[in-house]
Amino acid sequence: MILLFRLIKRIFRYLAPDWYVKLSSLFVALMIMNTIAVFEGYWWEETFQIVNAALLLAVAVDIIMPLRLRVTKVIAQAVLLLISTITYIQFDTVYGKPETWNERLDLLWFYAKQLDPFIWFVCVLFFMYLLFSKWVTTRARMIGFVSVNLLSLTIADSFTPIWLWDKVAWIVFLGLIWLVAAHLRRLERSHPRSWQELLEYPLQLLLPVAIVLSLLMGIGVLMPTVSPILQDPYTIWKESKGERVNVFLGDKGLNSPTQISTGDTSSGYGRDDTKLGGGFNYDYSPVMTVTTSHRAYWRGETKSFYSGDGWKSDNNEDEPLFSGIVKDGVLPLQDDRSLAETLSVEQTVSMIRKDNYPVLFAASPISSVHWVGKSESPIPNGLAWAPNAHELRWSNWTMRDFPAAYSVRSDITVLDAEGLSKTKAERSFQTERYLQLPSELPQRVKQLALDITEGASNDYDRAKLLETYLRENYVYTNKPDLSKLSGSSKDFVDQFLFELKEGYCDYFSTAMAVMSRSLGLPARWVKGFAPGALPVSEYGPPGMSGGIPDEGERNPNGEGTYTVRNSDAHSWVEIYFDGYGWIPFEATAGFSFPYTLPAEAAPVMPDLTDIGDSPEPVTAAQANGSLLKTGLWISVSLLAVLIAVWAVLRRKQFVQVWRSFRFRSFTSDERIVWETERLLRKCRRKGLERGEHETLREALLRWSSDGKPLQSDWREVLDGFERAKYSSVKSSNEEADRFVGKVKSIMQQL
C-alpha cells in the first residue's frame, strides 16, 4: 500500500506541469471513441478495434512525452498509428522473394494497398483528435464539445434501433470529471500554494470525487426506464410535421416487448459467420448472371474453425497466396486428385448488384482466369489465389470496386462413388485444422454421428449416411421456431439436432461438418450461391411458359445463363478424400448438388454373326431364310429386353415427362397454387373442413390451433401460397420444388 501511494505521488509529480492538457486529451479521445458507436452496423468490428487502439496510443504518447516535443510526438504517434493498423489486419502474403527493385516496389505496393480503407479511418479520427485537443482550452469550449457528442448520440438514437444510453451515460460521466478537473485547474492558478498542499495527498483529493461521481453514475443506470421528457431536435422536427418517430425503451438490441422489430435479416451472402442462427426474410433481388457450360454451385469462401456459435478463420488459414496470376495460366492446387476424373467448366460472370465481395464466385476449384473486368484488360493486381482454400480472393475488397464481369475455367471433380468408397478421408498435417472441434461440444452430438454411421464400412458411406439423415429427418425453414430452445445447451449444432430440428442451410451444413469431424472425417464449411434459375427459353421449347419441363433430357449439363439472386445464398460441406481432393456434400433438405457423374458405359450388343452349324445339310436358300428368321427373333427379343431394362432405369424420367406434359403451361407460382388446392382436397377427405365463406388464411390458422404438430408447416404453406398468389416477385423452380416437398410431407402426416 505504501509503495502504491509513493507510485501515485511520483506519477502526479511527473504529470503536474501540464496535467490538465494531458487529461483533456484523454477525455477528447474517450468521447470520440464513444460517439463513433453510432456507426455500429455500418463499420466492421476490426475497424472499431483499429480506431480505438490508434486513439489510445495517440493519447499515451501525449501523456508520456513532454509538451515541448511537439514534432517528435506527432512522428511517434504516426508510427504507432501505422503499427496498430497493421496489427489488426490479416495480411495476404505472396510466394517467392523479390529480386529486382521493381519487384520490391510492387511487393511494397501490394502490402500498402491492404491498409486501405482502415488507415483512412485512423487518419481522419486522429486529425479530429488533434484538432479538438488543441481547441478545447476553455470551459465554454469543453462544454460545447461535450454537448456536440451528446447531440450526435441522441440524433443517432432516433435513426437506429441501437440502444445508446450507455454511451450517453459515459459522455455525461466523463463530462462531470472534466468539469471537476477544470475547477481544480482554476484552483491551481488562483491558489498555487493550496494546490501544492493538495498534491501531497492525492488519494484524499481523488477518492471523494470518484465516490460521488460513481454514485451518480450508478443511480442513473439503475433508474427505471420511462418515456423521455426531453426530445432531440430531429424528433421534435419530425413530430412537428405530424410524423411519428419510434421511441425505443429498455434494451433495444435484445428483442424487448416494446421493440418494433422482427429480428429477421434478409437473405444474402453474409460476411460475419461467427454467430449463426436466427431467421431471415427472402430477398429476391438479383446479384449476378453466370453463363456456364455446366450447372454448378458458385463457391465463395470456406471456414475451418468452429467455435460452438459459428465459423471463423483460424491462424492457419493465413496461407501463402499465389499472386502471379496471368491470363489462362494454370492455378496451383494443394489437393491430391490423382485418382479423380475432372471436367472443365467455362464460366462468365456478370455482376448486377454493386456490392463488394472478398472472393470471385465460380465452380470449384478454379483452374485458370481468362480475364477480369474486360476481356482485353490485364489481370488486376488485387487478385490472388489461395491454393488450399480454393478461393480466388479480391484483395482490398472493402473499398476497391468489385469486377463488373470476369471469366474463368474450373476443373470440377467427377463424382465417382465407387472409387470414393474404396479410398479414405485423408488425415494428415494439412487436414488437421479440418478436424478441430470445441472441447465443450456435447457428447450426444458425437454419439448421434456414431449411431447414424454404425453400419457403414467406409468413409464415403459414413459421409453419405450423415447427409441422408439430415435431409430426411430435419425440416427446412427460413424462420426456425426459437421458442423451442430450452437454454440448457449453448452449442449451435446441439441446439439444432436435439431441440430446434428445423432451420436453413447454415444449420444443416454446420451440423454435418461438426458430426463428420467427430468421426475423424476432415470437413470444412463452405458458402457461396446455389446455381440460380435459367430463363424459360433456355430449357423449354417455344410456347412453354414455365412449369416443370424435363430439363435433364433437354439440357443434361445445365448449360446456359443463370440469374443468381440474394435468396440463392447458400452453404454446404466439403470432405477431403485421398486421391480425389475435396468432395462437396449437400445436407440441406430441399437442395440438390449438381454433381457431374462418370459417363455411362455403352451397352454391349451380342454378336449375331456366330450362329453355329446346322446338324443337317440345308440349301443356301434355306440357310439364308433360317438365319434371317433366327436373327430377326433374336433381335426382337433382345430389343424388347433392352427396352424393358431401359424403361426401368429411366422410370424417373418417364414420371418427369408425364408431369411435364401435365403441367406444361404452369409457371412456378401456378404450380404452387395448384399444389395448395390439391392439399385442400386431401384435407377435406381427412375431415378438415373449410367454411363456405372462410378464407384460406382463416382456415389454416384454425387448423393450426387444432393441430399443434403441423402448426409451423401450415404457416409455411400459407406464406408460400400468398407469395405465389399475390406477390409481384416470381418464384423459382427450386422454391416450387421445396413447396411441393412440404405439401407431400403434410399429406403423409394427415
Beta strands, then each sheet from edge to edge (+ up, - down):
strand 1: 265-266
strand 2: 280-281
strand 3: 286-292
strand 4: 298-303
strand 5: 305-306
strand 6: 311-312
strand 7: 342-351
strand 8: 366-372
strand 9: 383-386
strand 10: 391-394
strand 11: 405-413
strand 12: 475-476
strand 13: 502-503
strand 14: 523-529
strand 15: 560-565
strand 16: 569-577
strand 17: 581-585
sheet 1: 1+ 2+
sheet 2: 8+ 11- 7+ 3- 15+
sheet 3: 4+ 14- 16+ 17-
sheet 4: 5+ 6-
sheet 5: 9+ 10-
sheet 6: 12+ 13+
end
